[in-house]
Amino acid sequence: MQDYKDLKVWEKGHALTLKVYSITKMFPKEEMYALSSQMRRSASSIPMNIAEGCGRIGNKEFAHFCDIAIGSSNELEYQLILAKDLKYIGLKRFTDLTELVVEIRKMLFSFVKKLKK
């Protein structure tokens, strides 16, 4: 068991979540309980699952929660595409956030490989 706050992947996931909360504040009001809410849940699910996995005994369980975080990163990546196509976010913000999501997902894949050894 380790402290999730010491993990770079958790730090990046937390930073991503804060950015997603910030940008979704600017979405149209009718999206408050739709896309905004979904994006916030997907983003926060990444560091939440890392934190929950750290509290489990054994690498197999930890890897399972990291797998869930990977799935959430995929959801968020699509939601960013949708937000861009709906013109809720600009191309620069979309690119920056998508690059961060992809970086986190790569880190998670690498981390899961190590946990499963």
Helices and strands as residue ranges (DSSP letters): G 4-6, H 8-24, G 29-31, H 35-54, H 59-85, H 91-115
